[in-house]
Amino acid sequence: MKLLIHKAALAVACLTSYVSADLDDTTTSRFQVEVPSHLFRDEGYRHREALFGGIPYGHEISQMVYYADSDLCDEQVDNRKGYPCTLESDGKCKPWETPFILMVDRGTCMFVEKVRRAQMAGAAAVLIADNLCTCASENSNQCQSNPGVQCEGLEPIMADDGSGGDITIPAFLLFKEDADILKDVLVNQNGLVQVKMTWDTPAPDDRVEWEFWHSPTEQTTKYFQSVFEAEAKGLGTHAFFTPHFAIWQRSQCIGNNVCDGLCTNGGRYCADDPDGPGSINGADVVIESLRRICIWNTHGTDGVGQKWWNYIKEFGKTCDDVAFPENFPSPQDFSCATSAMARAGIDHAAIESCMLQSGGTTSTGTNVLLDNEISALEQSGVFIFPAITINNKLMFGKIDNKNVFNAICAGFLDGTAPDVCNQCESCASNELENCAASGVCSSSPVSPGDGEKGGVSTGTLVGSLLFTVGIMGGAGFVYYRRQQAEMRDQVRGILAEYMPLDDDGLSTQLTSKGSGTSI
């Protein structure tokens, strides 16, 4: 318990040191009010981006805003509630007209829950209106707290609670003083508000530099890591990739057993314990991180690192900390890592030599490669893991192969993007890997209105034709049976009109017998 409390304290201290800095230097988005025009600001409005959802890098969303007058913490969302309200003949407000951006209040439930409910209600994007002033804004009279409500030191981070994989729309958190301005127009004036949310990838040129900050035991991006090798290869040297690892250092741990199990080199280099009381500890994670750094330094100088990606994929098949915790490499047994390197075409002896020559992990001295990782983290502005930076700017939203691929492609100067960007930008996530290898989407594009950018596959065409023929054939059969029935009725009518029949005569023969019908 003491160890867990100490870890939590160190994590909070580390996170606070990063978040207290102004995130505007690392974000890639912009928020602007277009209507009413007197609220337009040349510099835009301050905001925070969600660390989940789909981010349309290189694009913008410009739509009218509805204020839900709710925090959307209830399961049921009333799309006739809120502002602006246009009354119908029955005296009720008209439902929200799509497309729209929905503004909701910050409340007691998770950010992911709010955005998910807004998405299900048809919102194209979400604005979360903070209901608390930051103390700095309150002290400078920029923000006025509600009666009896205390200010907060920092704006919250809109983090993923682990369930945000189904969120496909973006979300911003607005500072209270700015959200109140929009509420005044929407509620008090029942007026129209239109805003624009823009996502740019900064400093575009003919090569994009991107970095992936993570831990070998981080779970939410395991699928991304297992499949992105094809996309990385497709982008080639047009995109220069560098992996980084979540290694932290605290002076309190050096020479102190309070961090025992989390650190190597006498407490110099530490990582979080991924499984609590399980068999894997933070020191094992540090060692595996160093192994991957050496693999990258040996095979990733081209910025693509195909063998590095191959190792990540092979490692996940047999050494994963969740699926195969008994196989996760340790100082006593790293045979699983050795086997994964062999399958990836990597000389394990050269990698072990790199790890040792950099300073190793068993002594109390320094390791130059791990020191470099800590320095890179301090200079990056990255404050939460996992994270992607593109051209030195933090990428927000869900880390999956499609989001990352599209964000990288948006970072190229116009006319300089590689062919794979144009060929595969409209592919679904589960088709992107094949498209990156072949240059062709296996089905129609997924983006609305982009049908002209991709063809229909042969399988889809044949399936559609067979379906159509089946429907027509079925309809023809039904029509034939109906015609036969009508003909029998007509014959019965003729016979009844021209031939005198008794109850036991021909009329009996005109009834169905078994599966056949006699006339």
LUMLO-480742 format. One record per residue (C-alpha): residue number from 1; x, y, z. Coordinates in Angstrom, 1 decimal. Layout:
BEGIN
[site NUM [X Y Z]];
...
END
This chain:
BEGIN
[site 1 [0.0 0.0 0.0]];
[site 2 [2.8 2.4 0.9]];
[site 3 [4.4 1.7 -2.5]];
[site 4 [1.1 2.4 -4.4]];
[site 5 [0.6 5.7 -2.5]];
[site 6 [4.1 6.8 -3.3]];
[site 7 [3.6 6.0 -6.9]];
[site 8 [0.4 8.0 -7.0]];
[site 9 [2.0 11.0 -5.4]];
[site 10 [4.9 10.9 -7.9]];
[site 11 [2.5 10.5 -10.8]];
[site 12 [0.3 13.5 -9.7]];
[site 13 [3.4 15.6 -9.1]];
[site 14 [4.7 14.8 -12.6]];
[site 15 [1.4 15.3 -14.3]];
[site 16 [0.7 18.6 -12.5]];
[site 17 [4.1 19.9 -13.6]];
[site 18 [3.2 19.4 -17.2]];
[site 19 [-0.4 20.4 -17.1]];
[site 20 [0.3 23.7 -15.3]];
[site 21 [2.1 24.8 -18.4]];
[site 22 [0.0 26.5 -21.1]];
[site 23 [-1.2 23.7 -23.4]];
[site 24 [-1.9 26.2 -26.2]];
[site 25 [1.8 25.7 -27.2]];
[site 26 [1.2 22.0 -27.9]];
[site 27 [-2.3 21.9 -29.3]];
[site 28 [-3.2 21.8 -33.0]];
[site 29 [-6.7 23.1 -32.8]];
[site 30 [-8.5 26.5 -32.9]];
[site 31 [-11.9 27.6 -31.7]];
[site 32 [-13.6 30.6 -33.1]];
[site 33 [-17.1 32.2 -32.9]];
[site 34 [-18.4 33.2 -36.3]];
[site 35 [-22.0 34.3 -35.3]];
[site 36 [-22.7 36.7 -33.8]];
[site 37 [-19.9 38.5 -35.4]];
[site 38 [-19.1 40.8 -32.5]];
[site 39 [-17.9 37.8 -30.6]];
[site 40 [-15.2 37.0 -33.2]];
[site 41 [-11.7 37.2 -31.8]];
[site 42 [-8.6 37.3 -33.9]];
[site 43 [-6.7 35.0 -31.5]];
[site 44 [-9.7 32.6 -31.1]];
[site 45 [-10.9 31.2 -27.8]];
[site 46 [-8.9 29.2 -25.3]];
[site 47 [-10.0 25.6 -24.9]];
[site 48 [-8.9 22.1 -24.1]];
[site 49 [-9.2 19.1 -26.5]];
[site 50 [-10.5 15.7 -25.5]];
[site 51 [-8.0 12.9 -25.4]];
[site 52 [-10.5 10.6 -27.2]];
[site 53 [-12.7 10.8 -30.2]];
[site 54 [-12.1 11.2 -33.9]];
[site 55 [-10.1 14.3 -34.8]];
[site 56 [-10.4 15.5 -38.5]];
[site 57 [-6.9 16.8 -38.8]];
[site 58 [-6.5 19.2 -41.7]];
[site 59 [-10.2 20.0 -41.7]];
[site 60 [-12.8 22.1 -39.8]];
[site 61 [-16.3 21.9 -38.5]];
[site 62 [-18.4 25.0 -38.8]];
[site 63 [-22.0 24.6 -37.5]];
[site 64 [-24.7 26.2 -35.4]];
[site 65 [-24.7 25.5 -31.6]];
[site 66 [-27.4 24.1 -29.5]];
[site 67 [-27.1 24.4 -25.7]];
[site 68 [-28.6 21.3 -24.2]];
[site 69 [-29.2 23.1 -20.8]];
[site 70 [-28.0 19.8 -19.2]];
[site 71 [-24.8 18.0 -18.3]];
[site 72 [-25.9 14.9 -20.2]];
[site 73 [-25.3 12.7 -17.2]];
[site 74 [-28.7 11.1 -17.6]];
[site 75 [-29.2 8.2 -20.1]];
[site 76 [-32.1 10.0 -21.8]];
[site 77 [-31.3 13.0 -23.9]];
[site 78 [-34.2 15.3 -24.8]];
[site 79 [-33.5 16.8 -28.3]];
[site 80 [-36.3 19.3 -27.9]];
[site 81 [-34.8 20.8 -24.8]];
[site 82 [-32.4 23.7 -24.7]];
[site 83 [-31.6 26.8 -26.7]];
[site 84 [-32.2 28.3 -29.2]];
[site 85 [-35.8 27.2 -29.2]];
[site 86 [-38.0 27.5 -32.2]];
[site 87 [-41.6 26.7 -31.2]];
[site 88 [-43.8 24.5 -33.2]];
[site 89 [-47.6 24.7 -33.5]];
[site 90 [-48.0 22.4 -30.4]];
[site 91 [-46.0 24.8 -28.3]];
[site 92 [-42.9 22.5 -28.1]];
[site 93 [-39.4 23.3 -29.3]];
[site 94 [-38.4 21.9 -32.6]];
[site 95 [-35.9 19.0 -32.4]];
[site 96 [-32.3 19.9 -32.9]];
[site 97 [-31.7 20.1 -36.6]];
[site 98 [-28.6 18.2 -37.9]];
[site 99 [-25.8 18.9 -38.4]];
[site 100 [-25.1 20.8 -35.2]];
[site 101 [-22.6 21.2 -32.4]];
[site 102 [-24.0 20.5 -29.0]];
[site 103 [-22.9 22.5 -25.9]];
[site 104 [-23.4 20.7 -22.5]];
[site 105 [-22.5 21.6 -19.0]];
[site 106 [-19.7 20.1 -17.1]];
[site 107 [-21.2 17.8 -14.4]];
[site 108 [-20.6 14.8 -12.2]];
[site 109 [-20.2 12.1 -14.9]];
[site 110 [-17.3 11.3 -17.1]];
[site 111 [-16.5 13.4 -20.1]];
[site 112 [-16.7 10.2 -22.3]];
[site 113 [-20.3 9.6 -21.2]];
[site 114 [-21.4 13.1 -22.1]];
[site 115 [-19.8 13.0 -25.6]];
[site 116 [-21.1 9.5 -26.3]];
[site 117 [-24.7 10.6 -25.5]];
[site 118 [-24.2 13.8 -27.6]];
[site 119 [-22.9 11.6 -30.5]];
[site 120 [-26.0 9.3 -30.2]];
[site 121 [-28.2 12.4 -30.3]];
[site 122 [-26.7 13.3 -33.7]];
[site 123 [-24.1 15.9 -32.7]];
[site 124 [-21.2 16.5 -35.1]];
[site 125 [-19.0 17.8 -32.2]];
[site 126 [-19.3 18.7 -28.5]];
[site 127 [-18.5 21.8 -26.5]];
[site 128 [-18.3 21.2 -22.7]];
[site 129 [-19.0 24.4 -20.8]];
[site 130 [-16.9 24.5 -17.6]];
[site 131 [-18.9 25.6 -14.6]];
[site 132 [-15.8 26.4 -12.5]];
[site 133 [-13.5 29.4 -12.8]];
[site 134 [-9.8 28.8 -12.6]];
[site 135 [-8.4 30.7 -9.6]];
[site 136 [-6.1 32.7 -11.9]];
[site 137 [-9.0 33.9 -14.0]];
[site 138 [-11.1 34.7 -10.9]];
[site 139 [-8.2 36.6 -9.3]];
[site 140 [-7.8 38.7 -12.5]];
[site 141 [-11.6 39.3 -12.6]];
[site 142 [-11.8 37.5 -16.0]];
[site 143 [-14.2 34.9 -14.5]];
[site 144 [-17.0 35.2 -11.9]];
[site 145 [-17.7 32.1 -9.9]];
[site 146 [-21.2 31.1 -9.1]];
[site 147 [-22.3 31.9 -5.5]];
[site 148 [-20.9 29.4 -3.0]];
[site 149 [-18.6 27.7 -5.6]];
[site 150 [-14.8 27.7 -5.2]];
[site 151 [-12.4 28.2 -8.0]];
[site 152 [-10.1 25.4 -9.3]];
[site 153 [-6.4 25.5 -9.8]];
[site 154 [-6.3 24.1 -13.3]];
[site 155 [-8.6 23.3 -16.1]];
[site 156 [-9.3 19.5 -16.1]];
[site 157 [-7.9 17.1 -18.6]];
[site 158 [-10.6 15.5 -20.8]];
[site 159 [-9.1 12.0 -20.5]];
[site 160 [-10.5 8.7 -21.8]];
[site 161 [-11.9 6.6 -19.0]];
[site 162 [-11.0 3.5 -21.0]];
[site 163 [-14.4 3.2 -22.7]];
[site 164 [-14.0 5.9 -25.4]];
[site 165 [-13.1 3.6 -28.3]];
[site 166 [-16.6 4.1 -29.8]];
[site 167 [-16.4 7.9 -29.8]];
[site 168 [-15.9 9.2 -33.3]];
[site 169 [-16.6 13.0 -32.9]];
[site 170 [-14.3 15.6 -31.4]];
[site 171 [-14.9 17.6 -28.2]];
[site 172 [-13.6 20.8 -26.7]];
[site 173 [-13.8 22.1 -23.1]];
[site 174 [-14.5 25.8 -22.9]];
[site 175 [-13.3 28.0 -20.1]];
[site 176 [-16.2 29.2 -17.9]];
[site 177 [-15.8 32.9 -18.8]];
[site 178 [-16.1 32.1 -22.5]];
[site 179 [-18.9 29.5 -22.2]];
[site 180 [-20.9 32.0 -20.2]];
[site 181 [-20.7 34.5 -23.2]];
[site 182 [-22.2 31.9 -25.6]];
[site 183 [-24.9 30.9 -23.0]];
[site 184 [-26.0 34.5 -22.8]];
[site 185 [-26.7 34.7 -26.5]];
[site 186 [-28.3 31.2 -26.6]];
[site 187 [-30.4 31.4 -23.4]];
[site 188 [-31.1 35.0 -22.7]];
[site 189 [-31.4 36.2 -26.3]];
[site 190 [-32.6 32.8 -27.8]];
[site 191 [-30.1 33.8 -30.5]];
[site 192 [-28.1 32.0 -33.1]];
[site 193 [-24.5 31.0 -32.4]];
[site 194 [-22.3 29.5 -35.0]];
[site 195 [-18.7 28.4 -34.2]];
[site 196 [-15.8 26.9 -36.1]];
[site 197 [-13.5 24.2 -34.8]];
[site 198 [-10.3 23.8 -36.8]];
[site 199 [-7.5 21.2 -36.7]];
[site 200 [-4.2 21.9 -38.3]];
[site 201 [-1.0 20.0 -38.4]];
[site 202 [1.7 22.7 -37.9]];
[site 203 [4.8 23.4 -40.0]];
[site 204 [3.8 21.4 -43.0]];
[site 205 [6.6 20.4 -45.5]];
[site 206 [7.4 17.4 -47.6]];
[site 207 [8.4 15.2 -44.6]];
[site 208 [6.4 14.7 -41.4]];
[site 209 [8.2 13.9 -38.2]];
[site 210 [6.1 12.0 -35.7]];
[site 211 [6.7 10.4 -32.3]];
[site 212 [4.9 7.8 -30.2]];
[site 213 [5.1 8.1 -26.4]];
[site 214 [4.1 4.9 -24.7]];
[site 215 [4.9 2.0 -22.4]];
[site 216 [5.5 -1.6 -23.5]];
[site 217 [2.7 -2.6 -21.2]];
[site 218 [0.2 0.1 -22.3]];
[site 219 [-3.0 -1.7 -23.4]];
[site 220 [-5.2 0.9 -25.2]];
[site 221 [-3.0 1.1 -28.3]];
[site 222 [-2.0 -2.6 -28.6]];
[site 223 [-4.1 -3.0 -31.8]];
[site 224 [-2.6 0.2 -33.3]];
[site 225 [0.9 -1.1 -32.5]];
[site 226 [0.2 -4.5 -34.1]];
[site 227 [-1.1 -3.2 -37.4]];
[site 228 [0.6 0.1 -38.1]];
[site 229 [3.7 -1.5 -39.6]];
[site 230 [1.9 -1.6 -43.0]];
[site 231 [1.0 2.1 -42.8]];
[site 232 [4.5 3.0 -41.7]];
[site 233 [6.0 1.1 -44.6]];
[site 234 [3.5 2.7 -47.0]];
[site 235 [4.4 6.2 -45.9]];
[site 236 [8.1 5.3 -46.3]];
[site 237 [10.7 7.9 -45.8]];
[site 238 [8.1 10.7 -46.3]];
[site 239 [7.3 10.3 -42.6]];
[site 240 [10.1 10.0 -40.0]];
[site 241 [9.1 8.1 -36.9]];
[site 242 [10.7 7.9 -33.5]];
[site 243 [9.3 5.8 -30.6]];
[site 244 [9.7 7.0 -27.0]];
[site 245 [9.0 5.4 -23.7]];
[site 246 [7.4 6.3 -20.4]];
[site 247 [10.5 6.4 -18.2]];
[site 248 [10.5 8.7 -15.2]];
[site 249 [13.1 9.7 -12.7]];
[site 250 [12.7 11.1 -9.2]];
[site 251 [15.5 12.0 -6.8]];
[site 252 [13.5 10.5 -3.9]];
[site 253 [13.9 7.0 -5.5]];
[site 254 [17.7 7.1 -6.0]];
[site 255 [19.3 4.9 -3.2]];
[site 256 [15.9 4.6 -1.5]];
[site 257 [14.0 1.3 -1.3]];
[site 258 [10.6 3.2 -1.2]];
[site 259 [10.7 2.7 -5.0]];
[site 260 [11.9 -0.9 -4.9]];
[site 261 [10.6 -2.9 -7.8]];
[site 262 [9.7 0.1 -9.9]];
[site 263 [13.3 1.2 -10.8]];
[site 264 [16.6 0.0 -12.2]];
[site 265 [20.1 1.4 -11.6]];
[site 266 [19.7 2.0 -7.9]];
[site 267 [16.4 4.0 -8.4]];
[site 268 [17.5 6.1 -11.3]];
[site 269 [15.1 4.9 -14.0]];
[site 270 [11.5 3.9 -13.1]];
[site 271 [8.2 2.9 -14.7]];
[site 272 [4.8 2.1 -13.4]];
[site 273 [4.0 -1.4 -12.2]];
[site 274 [1.5 -2.7 -14.8]];
[site 275 [-0.2 -5.5 -12.8]];
[site 276 [0.0 -4.5 -9.2]];
[site 277 [0.7 -7.7 -7.1]];
[site 278 [1.4 -9.7 -10.3]];
[site 279 [4.7 -11.0 -11.5]];
[site 280 [5.7 -8.0 -13.6]];
[site 281 [7.1 -4.9 -12.0]];
[site 282 [8.2 -1.5 -13.1]];
[site 283 [11.9 -2.5 -13.4]];
[site 284 [10.9 -5.2 -16.0]];
[site 285 [9.1 -2.5 -18.0]];
[site 286 [12.2 -0.2 -17.9]];
[site 287 [14.4 -3.1 -19.2]];
[site 288 [12.0 -3.9 -22.0]];
[site 289 [11.8 -0.2 -22.9]];
[site 290 [15.6 -0.2 -23.1]];
[site 291 [15.5 -3.3 -25.3]];
[site 292 [13.1 -1.5 -27.7]];
[site 293 [15.2 1.6 -27.8]];
[site 294 [18.2 -0.5 -28.8]];
[site 295 [16.2 -2.3 -31.5]];
[site 296 [15.1 1.1 -32.9]];
[site 297 [18.6 2.6 -32.8]];
[site 298 [19.8 -0.5 -34.7]];
[site 299 [17.0 -0.8 -37.2]];
[site 300 [15.2 2.5 -37.3]];
[site 301 [17.6 5.0 -38.6]];
[site 302 [15.6 5.3 -41.8]];
[site 303 [12.6 6.6 -39.7]];
[site 304 [10.5 3.7 -40.8]];
[site 305 [11.9 0.8 -38.7]];
[site 306 [10.2 -2.1 -40.2]];
[site 307 [12.0 -4.7 -38.1]];
[site 308 [11.1 -2.7 -35.0]];
[site 309 [7.4 -2.9 -35.9]];
[site 310 [7.8 -6.6 -36.7]];
[site 311 [9.3 -7.1 -33.2]];
[site 312 [6.3 -5.3 -31.6]];
[site 313 [3.9 -7.6 -33.5]];
[site 314 [5.8 -10.8 -32.6]];
[site 315 [6.2 -9.7 -29.0]];
[site 316 [2.4 -9.3 -28.7]];
[site 317 [1.8 -12.8 -30.0]];
[site 318 [3.7 -14.6 -27.2]];
[site 319 [5.1 -12.1 -24.6]];
[site 320 [2.2 -9.7 -23.9]];
[site 321 [1.9 -8.7 -20.3]];
[site 322 [-1.8 -9.4 -20.2]];
[site 323 [-2.3 -12.4 -22.5]];
[site 324 [1.0 -14.1 -21.5]];
[site 325 [2.2 -12.5 -18.2]];
[site 326 [4.3 -15.6 -17.4]];
[site 327 [6.3 -15.0 -20.6]];
[site 328 [7.0 -11.2 -20.1]];
[site 329 [10.8 -10.7 -20.2]];
[site 330 [12.5 -10.4 -16.8]];
[site 331 [16.2 -10.2 -15.9]];
[site 332 [16.0 -13.9 -15.0]];
[site 333 [14.3 -15.0 -18.2]];
[site 334 [14.1 -13.0 -21.3]];
[site 335 [13.8 -15.9 -23.7]];
[site 336 [10.4 -14.8 -25.0]];
[site 337 [11.9 -11.5 -26.1]];
[site 338 [14.9 -13.4 -27.7]];
[site 339 [12.5 -15.6 -29.6]];
[site 340 [10.4 -12.6 -30.8]];
[site 341 [13.5 -10.9 -32.0]];
[site 342 [14.5 -14.0 -34.0]];
[site 343 [11.1 -14.1 -35.7]];
[site 344 [11.4 -10.4 -36.5]];
[site 345 [14.8 -11.0 -38.1]];
[site 346 [16.8 -9.2 -35.4]];
[site 347 [20.1 -10.3 -34.0]];
[site 348 [19.4 -10.5 -30.3]];
[site 349 [23.2 -10.5 -29.4]];
[site 350 [23.6 -7.1 -31.0]];
[site 351 [20.7 -5.8 -29.0]];
[site 352 [21.9 -7.2 -25.7]];
[site 353 [25.3 -5.6 -26.4]];
[site 354 [23.6 -2.2 -27.0]];
[site 355 [21.8 -2.5 -23.7]];
[site 356 [25.0 -3.3 -21.9]];
[site 357 [27.2 -0.7 -23.6]];
[site 358 [24.7 2.1 -22.9]];
[site 359 [25.1 1.5 -19.1]];
[site 360 [23.0 -1.6 -18.5]];
[site 361 [20.3 -1.8 -15.8]];
[site 362 [22.0 -3.7 -13.0]];
[site 363 [24.5 -1.2 -11.7]];
[site 364 [23.8 2.0 -9.8]];
[site 365 [25.4 4.1 -12.5]];
[site 366 [23.7 6.0 -15.4]];
[site 367 [22.5 4.7 -18.7]];
[site 368 [23.0 7.1 -21.6]];
[site 369 [20.0 5.9 -23.6]];
[site 370 [17.6 6.1 -20.7]];
[site 371 [18.9 9.5 -19.8]];
[site 372 [18.2 10.6 -23.4]];
[site 373 [14.6 9.4 -23.0]];
[site 374 [14.0 11.4 -19.9]];
[site 375 [15.5 14.5 -21.5]];
[site 376 [13.3 14.1 -24.6]];
[site 377 [10.2 13.8 -22.4]];
[site 378 [11.1 17.0 -20.5]];
[site 379 [11.5 18.9 -23.7]];
[site 380 [8.5 17.5 -25.5]];
[site 381 [5.7 19.0 -23.5]];
[site 382 [4.0 15.5 -23.4]];
[site 383 [2.0 15.2 -20.2]];
[site 384 [0.0 12.0 -20.5]];
[site 385 [0.6 8.5 -21.9]];
[site 386 [0.1 7.2 -24.5]];
[site 387 [0.6 10.2 -26.8]];
[site 388 [1.4 11.0 -30.4]];
[site 389 [3.2 14.1 -31.5]];
[site 390 [3.3 15.2 -35.2]];
[site 391 [5.7 17.9 -36.2]];
[site 392 [6.3 18.5 -32.5]];
[site 393 [2.6 19.1 -31.7]];
[site 394 [0.5 16.9 -29.6]];
[site 395 [-2.2 14.9 -31.4]];
[site 396 [-5.5 14.6 -29.6]];
[site 397 [-8.2 12.1 -30.0]];
[site 398 [-8.2 8.3 -30.1]];
[site 399 [-4.9 6.6 -31.0]];
[site 400 [-5.8 4.2 -33.7]];
[site 401 [-4.4 3.4 -37.1]];
[site 402 [-6.9 5.6 -39.1]];
[site 403 [-6.6 8.7 -36.8]];
[site 404 [-2.8 8.5 -36.8]];
[site 405 [-2.5 7.9 -40.5]];
[site 406 [-4.9 10.7 -41.4]];
[site 407 [-3.1 13.1 -39.0]];
[site 408 [0.3 12.3 -40.5]];
[site 409 [-1.1 12.8 -44.0]];
[site 410 [-2.5 16.2 -43.0]];
[site 411 [1.0 17.3 -42.0]];
[site 412 [2.3 17.4 -45.5]];
[site 413 [2.6 20.6 -47.5]];
[site 414 [0.0 20.6 -50.3]];
[site 415 [1.1 18.6 -53.2]];
[site 416 [3.9 16.7 -51.3]];
[site 417 [1.9 13.9 -49.6]];
[site 418 [2.8 10.4 -50.8]];
[site 419 [0.4 8.5 -53.0]];
[site 420 [-0.7 6.3 -50.1]];
[site 421 [-2.3 9.2 -48.4]];
[site 422 [-4.6 9.9 -51.4]];
[site 423 [-5.2 6.3 -52.1]];
[site 424 [-6.2 5.3 -48.5]];
[site 425 [-7.5 8.4 -46.7]];
[site 426 [-11.1 7.3 -47.1]];
[site 427 [-10.6 3.6 -46.1]];
[site 428 [-12.2 2.2 -43.0]];
[site 429 [-9.8 1.4 -40.2]];
[site 430 [-10.1 -2.4 -40.8]];
[site 431 [-9.1 -1.9 -44.5]];
[site 432 [-6.3 0.6 -44.0]];
[site 433 [-3.6 -2.0 -43.5]];
[site 434 [-4.4 -3.8 -46.8]];
[site 435 [-4.7 -0.5 -48.6]];
[site 436 [-1.3 0.7 -47.4]];
[site 437 [0.2 -2.4 -48.8]];
[site 438 [-1.7 -2.5 -52.1]];
[site 439 [-2.8 1.1 -52.7]];
[site 440 [-6.4 0.1 -53.1]];
[site 441 [-9.4 0.2 -50.7]];
[site 442 [-11.3 -3.1 -50.7]];
[site 443 [-14.6 -1.4 -50.5]];
[site 444 [-16.3 2.0 -50.9]];
[site 445 [-14.9 5.0 -49.0]];
[site 446 [-16.4 5.6 -45.6]];
[site 447 [-16.5 9.4 -45.7]];
[site 448 [-19.9 10.9 -46.7]];
[site 449 [-19.8 12.7 -50.0]];
[site 450 [-16.5 11.1 -51.0]];
[site 451 [-17.9 8.4 -53.2]];
[site 452 [-16.0 9.9 -56.2]];
[site 453 [-12.7 9.2 -54.5]];
[site 454 [-13.0 5.4 -54.6]];
[site 455 [-14.5 2.7 -56.7]];
[site 456 [-16.8 -0.2 -55.7]];
[site 457 [-15.0 -3.5 -55.3]];
[site 458 [-15.8 -6.5 -57.5]];
[site 459 [-17.1 -8.5 -54.5]];
[site 460 [-19.5 -5.7 -53.6]];
[site 461 [-20.7 -5.4 -57.2]];
[site 462 [-21.3 -9.1 -57.6]];
[site 463 [-23.0 -9.3 -54.3]];
[site 464 [-25.3 -6.4 -55.1]];
[site 465 [-26.2 -8.0 -58.5]];
[site 466 [-27.0 -11.4 -56.9]];
[site 467 [-29.1 -9.7 -54.2]];
[site 468 [-31.0 -7.7 -56.9]];
[site 469 [-31.6 -10.9 -59.0]];
[site 470 [-32.8 -12.7 -55.9]];
[site 471 [-35.2 -10.0 -55.0]];
[site 472 [-36.6 -9.9 -58.6]];
[site 473 [-36.8 -13.6 -58.9]];
[site 474 [-38.7 -13.8 -55.6]];
[site 475 [-41.0 -11.1 -56.7]];
[site 476 [-41.6 -12.9 -60.0]];
[site 477 [-42.4 -16.1 -58.2]];
[site 478 [-44.9 -14.4 -55.9]];
[site 479 [-46.5 -12.7 -58.9]];
[site 480 [-46.8 -16.1 -60.7]];
[site 481 [-48.5 -17.7 -57.8]];
[site 482 [-50.9 -14.8 -57.5]];
[site 483 [-51.7 -15.1 -61.2]];
[site 484 [-52.4 -18.8 -60.9]];
[site 485 [-54.7 -18.2 -57.9]];
[site 486 [-56.6 -15.5 -59.8]];
[site 487 [-56.9 -17.8 -62.8]];
[site 488 [-58.4 -20.5 -60.6]];
[site 489 [-60.9 -18.1 -59.2]];
[site 490 [-61.9 -16.9 -62.7]];
[site 491 [-62.4 -20.6 -63.8]];
[site 492 [-64.5 -21.3 -60.8]];
[site 493 [-66.6 -18.2 -61.6]];
[site 494 [-67.2 -19.3 -65.2]];
[site 495 [-68.1 -22.9 -64.2]];
[site 496 [-70.4 -21.7 -61.5]];
[site 497 [-72.1 -19.4 -64.0]];
[site 498 [-72.5 -21.8 -66.9]];
[site 499 [-72.7 -25.2 -65.3]];
[site 500 [-75.2 -26.3 -62.6]];
[site 501 [-73.2 -28.0 -59.9]];
[site 502 [-74.4 -29.9 -56.8]];
[site 503 [-72.8 -29.9 -53.4]];
[site 504 [-71.2 -33.3 -54.0]];
[site 505 [-70.3 -32.9 -57.6]];
[site 506 [-67.7 -30.9 -59.5]];
[site 507 [-67.5 -28.3 -56.8]];
[site 508 [-65.8 -30.8 -54.6]];
[site 509 [-63.1 -31.3 -57.2]];
[site 510 [-62.3 -27.6 -57.2]];
[site 511 [-60.8 -27.7 -53.8]];
[site 512 [-57.2 -28.2 -52.9]];
[site 513 [-56.0 -31.7 -52.3]];
[site 514 [-52.7 -32.2 -50.6]];
[site 515 [-50.1 -30.0 -52.2]];
[site 516 [-51.8 -29.9 -55.6]];
[site 517 [-54.9 -28.2 -56.9]];
[site 518 [-57.5 -29.7 -59.2]];
[site 519 [-60.0 -27.8 -61.3]];
END
